[in-house]
Amino acid sequence: MLYLASRSPRRNELLARLDIPFRTLDLDVPEIRGADEAPAAYVRRVALDKARAGLALAAADPQAMVL
């Protein structure tokens, strides 16, 4: 099963248009950028935090893929 670790309406729409079955995960990942954090570092950190949180929630599914 593909799990979407993002509430992005656009990603949701793209996967639905491609007829790919997926589940959207409800994650509580802070998206606050640090004062001295570079934009690229911020995006990378938040993406990794969401992926890790998503994998933790989907751990019961041995075929889980988190996007």
C-alpha positions, 0 to 999 in steps of 0.5 A: 500500500502507498501511504501519502505522508502529506496533506497536499491536495495536489499530490492527492489529486495526482495520485487519484488521477493516476488511479493509484490506490493510496491512503493519506496519513494524518501526521503531526509534524511541525513545519516551522522553519528555524530562524537560521535554517536555509530553505533547502535544509528546511524542506529536507528536514520536514520531508524526512520528518514526515517520511519517518512519522509515516513509516512509524504509522505504517509499520504494521504493513510489510509492503508499506511505501511512504511518499 
